[in-house]
């Protein structure tokens, strides 16, 4: 995750633009490389040039509620969700190429037809390729906490980004955040309070335990081994214009 250059536009308020990720290639296994070569053309989210909002019904070949996961890691929890909810469609975006390859292999192994995979920066994906109100759900599980104070400005969950999320969600859609860093959970809750016109709590915040629809992730297990408590933060999109 990193920040990009500052931006201004006419009389719009100044804010520091956040990029959701820094591209990280990592070391690919032979199986992951094969998945990228052979499966990404089949299950990848094809982005038009010039940039234009996608017709998600055409992308999946049906009308169904669509959930976007930002930063899916190795993709196993996303694949599990898709397998458990065949009536829903899922888009996952992740720039760690081994993770993309791993998810593609899971999609193939499980025979999933309701998953599309992107390796694009999530901010640009939302800004240019997702139409307003197109998403039924959004989930961000265990984003980089940037725990050093001087790096807090690089955190993904910031008011301008949450407003962007709101603009792409339908009223009543659910935003699900999760982190195993207590201080980042407090930061997230403060940001969401600031964004109260667009989101309202969907039950207690944090939730009293892991919601059953969120599978356990590799990062969650790692955090628990280190003694970190996981906070799940659930919100519903209001009908306020973003």
C-alpha positions as CSV (number, residue, x, y, z in Angstrom):
1,X,0.0,0.0,0.0
2,X,1.3,3.5,-0.8
3,X,0.1,7.0,-1.3
4,X,0.2,8.7,-4.6
5,X,0.7,12.4,-5.4
6,X,-1.4,15.0,-3.8
7,X,-4.3,16.1,-6.0
8,X,-6.6,19.0,-6.5
9,X,-9.4,19.6,-9.0
10,X,-10.9,23.1,-9.5
11,X,-12.7,24.1,-6.4
12,X,-12.8,20.6,-4.9
13,X,-11.3,20.3,-1.4
14,X,-7.7,19.3,-1.2
15,X,-6.9,15.7,0.0
16,X,-4.1,13.3,-0.3
17,X,-5.0,10.6,-2.7
18,X,-4.4,7.0,-1.5
19,X,-3.4,4.1,-3.7
20,X,-4.7,0.9,-2.3
21,X,-1.5,-1.1,-2.9
22,X,2.1,-1.2,-4.1
23,X,2.4,-3.9,-6.7
24,X,4.4,-6.9,-5.2
25,X,5.3,-9.6,-7.6
26,X,6.7,-12.1,-5.1
27,X,8.0,-15.5,-6.0
28,X,5.6,-17.5,-8.2
29,X,5.3,-21.3,-8.0
30,X,5.0,-23.1,-11.3
31,X,1.4,-23.7,-10.6
32,X,0.7,-20.0,-9.9
33,X,2.5,-19.0,-13.1
34,X,0.4,-21.5,-15.1
35,X,-2.8,-20.1,-13.5
36,X,-1.8,-16.6,-14.4
37,X,-1.0,-17.6,-18.0
38,X,-4.0,-19.9,-18.6
39,X,-6.7,-19.0,-16.1
40,X,-6.4,-15.2,-15.8
41,X,-7.7,-14.8,-19.4
42,X,-10.7,-17.0,-18.5
43,X,-11.5,-15.7,-15.0
44,X,-9.8,-12.3,-15.0
45,X,-11.9,-9.1,-15.0
46,X,-11.3,-7.7,-18.4
47,X,-11.1,-3.9,-18.2
48,X,-12.0,-1.9,-21.3
49,X,-9.8,0.7,-23.0
50,X,-10.6,3.6,-22.8
51,X,-11.8,3.1,-19.2
52,X,-15.6,2.8,-18.8
53,X,-17.9,1.3,-16.2
54,X,-18.4,-2.5,-16.6
55,X,-21.7,-4.1,-17.2
56,X,-21.5,-6.6,-14.3
57,X,-24.5,-8.6,-15.5
58,X,-22.6,-9.1,-18.8
59,X,-19.4,-9.9,-17.0
60,X,-21.0,-12.8,-15.1
61,X,-23.7,-13.7,-17.6
62,X,-26.5,-13.1,-15.2
63,X,-28.2,-10.7,-12.8
64,X,-27.1,-11.3,-9.3
65,X,-25.8,-9.3,-6.3
66,X,-22.1,-8.5,-6.6
67,X,-19.6,-8.3,-3.7
68,X,-16.1,-6.8,-4.2
69,X,-13.2,-7.8,-2.0
70,X,-10.2,-5.5,-1.8
71,X,-7.0,-7.3,-1.1
72,X,-7.9,-10.9,-0.9
73,X,-4.5,-12.3,0.0
74,X,-4.2,-15.9,-1.1
75,X,-7.9,-15.9,-2.0
76,X,-8.9,-19.0,-0.1
77,X,-11.5,-17.2,2.0
78,X,-13.0,-15.5,-1.1
79,X,-13.2,-18.9,-2.9
80,X,-14.9,-20.4,0.2
81,X,-17.5,-17.6,0.3
82,X,-18.2,-18.0,-3.4
83,X,-18.6,-21.8,-3.0
84,X,-21.0,-21.3,-0.1
85,X,-23.1,-18.6,-1.9
86,X,-23.5,-19.6,-5.5
87,X,-26.4,-17.2,-5.9
88,X,-24.0,-14.3,-5.4
89,X,-21.2,-13.1,-7.6
90,X,-17.8,-12.0,-6.4
91,X,-15.0,-9.8,-7.7
92,X,-11.6,-10.0,-5.9
93,X,-8.8,-7.5,-6.5
94,X,-5.2,-8.1,-5.3
95,X,-1.9,-7.0,-6.6
96,X,0.3,-9.7,-5.0
97,X,0.7,-11.9,-8.0
98,X,1.2,-15.2,-6.1
99,X,-2.1,-14.5,-4.4
100,X,-3.8,-13.9,-7.7
101,X,-2.4,-17.2,-9.0
102,X,-3.5,-19.0,-5.9
103,X,-7.1,-17.8,-6.1
104,X,-7.2,-18.7,-9.8
105,X,-6.2,-22.2,-9.0
106,X,-8.9,-22.4,-6.3
107,X,-11.5,-21.2,-8.8
108,X,-10.5,-23.9,-11.2
109,X,-10.3,-26.6,-8.5
110,X,-13.7,-25.8,-7.1
111,X,-15.3,-25.3,-10.4
112,X,-16.5,-21.8,-9.5
113,X,-18.3,-19.7,-12.0
114,X,-19.2,-16.7,-9.8
115,X,-15.7,-15.3,-9.3
116,X,-13.8,-12.8,-11.4
117,X,-10.3,-11.8,-10.4
118,X,-8.4,-8.5,-10.9
119,X,-4.8,-7.5,-10.2
120,X,-5.7,-3.8,-10.7
121,X,-5.3,-1.1,-8.1
122,X,-8.6,-1.0,-6.2
123,X,-8.9,2.8,-6.2
124,X,-8.6,3.0,-10.0
125,X,-10.9,0.0,-10.4
126,X,-13.6,1.7,-8.3
127,X,-13.1,5.1,-9.9
128,X,-13.1,4.1,-13.5
129,X,-14.7,0.6,-13.9
130,X,-17.4,0.2,-11.3
131,X,-20.6,2.1,-11.9
132,X,-22.3,4.1,-9.1
133,X,-24.6,1.9,-7.1
134,X,-23.4,-1.3,-8.8
135,X,-22.2,-3.2,-5.8
136,X,-24.3,-5.0,-3.2
137,X,-21.4,-5.7,-0.8
138,X,-17.8,-4.6,-0.2
139,X,-15.2,-6.3,2.1
140,X,-11.8,-5.3,3.2
141,X,-10.2,-7.9,5.4
142,X,-6.9,-7.3,7.2
143,X,-5.5,-4.4,5.2
144,X,-2.0,-3.3,5.9
145,X,-2.3,-1.4,9.3
146,X,0.8,0.8,8.7
147,X,1.3,0.7,12.4
148,X,4.0,3.4,12.7
149,X,2.4,6.8,13.3
150,X,4.2,8.5,10.5
151,X,2.7,6.0,8.1
152,X,-0.9,6.3,9.2
153,X,-1.7,8.6,6.3
154,X,-1.0,5.6,4.0
155,X,-3.9,3.5,5.5
156,X,-6.5,2.5,3.0
157,X,-9.5,3.3,5.3
158,X,-9.7,7.1,5.1
159,X,-12.8,9.3,4.6
160,X,-12.2,10.0,0.9
161,X,-11.9,6.3,0.2
162,X,-14.9,5.4,2.2
163,X,-16.9,8.0,0.3
164,X,-15.7,6.4,-2.9
165,X,-16.9,3.0,-1.6
166,X,-20.3,4.5,-0.7
167,X,-20.7,6.0,-4.2
168,X,-20.3,2.5,-5.7
169,X,-22.7,0.7,-3.3
170,X,-26.5,0.4,-3.5
171,X,-28.5,1.6,-0.5
172,X,-28.7,-1.3,2.0
173,X,-25.5,-2.9,0.8
174,X,-23.0,-4.1,3.4
175,X,-19.5,-3.0,4.1
176,X,-17.4,-5.4,6.1
177,X,-14.1,-4.4,7.5
178,X,-11.8,-6.6,9.6
179,X,-8.4,-6.1,11.3
180,X,-6.3,-7.7,14.0
181,X,-4.7,-4.5,15.0
182,X,-6.6,-2.8,17.8
183,X,-5.4,0.7,17.1
184,X,-6.4,0.3,13.4
185,X,-9.8,-0.9,14.5
186,X,-10.2,2.3,16.5
187,X,-9.0,4.3,13.5
188,X,-11.5,2.5,11.2
189,X,-14.4,3.2,13.7
190,X,-13.5,6.9,13.9
191,X,-13.4,7.1,10.1
192,X,-16.8,5.4,9.8
193,X,-18.3,7.8,12.4
194,X,-17.0,10.6,10.2
195,X,-18.7,9.0,7.2
196,X,-22.0,8.5,9.1
197,X,-24.1,10.2,6.4
198,X,-23.3,7.2,4.1
199,X,-23.0,4.3,6.4
200,X,-24.7,3.2,9.6
201,X,-23.7,0.3,12.0
202,X,-25.1,-3.1,11.1
203,X,-25.3,-4.4,14.7
204,X,-22.7,-3.9,17.4
205,X,-19.4,-2.4,16.3
206,X,-17.1,-4.3,16.7
207,X,-19.2,-7.4,16.2
208,X,-19.3,-9.8,19.2
209,X,-17.4,-12.4,17.2
210,X,-16.4,-13.5,13.7
211,X,-19.6,-13.3,11.5
212,X,-20.3,-16.8,10.2
213,X,-20.2,-15.6,6.5
214,X,-16.6,-14.6,6.8
215,X,-14.3,-17.6,6.6
216,X,-11.1,-17.6,8.7
217,X,-8.2,-16.2,6.7
218,X,-4.5,-17.1,6.7
219,X,-3.7,-13.6,8.1
220,X,-6.2,-14.0,10.8
221,X,-4.6,-17.3,12.0
222,X,-1.2,-15.6,11.9
223,X,-2.5,-12.7,14.0
224,X,-4.1,-15.0,16.5
225,X,-0.8,-16.9,17.0
226,X,0.7,-13.5,17.8
227,X,-2.0,-12.8,20.4
228,X,-3.9,-10.3,18.2
229,X,-7.7,-10.0,18.7
230,X,-9.7,-9.7,15.5
231,X,-12.3,-6.9,15.1
232,X,-15.1,-7.3,12.6
233,X,-16.8,-4.0,11.7
234,X,-20.1,-4.2,9.8
235,X,-22.0,-1.3,8.3
236,X,-24.9,-0.7,6.0
237,X,-25.1,1.8,3.2
238,X,-27.7,4.5,3.7
239,X,-29.6,6.2,0.9
240,X,-27.6,9.4,1.4
241,X,-26.0,10.6,-1.8
242,X,-22.2,10.3,-1.7
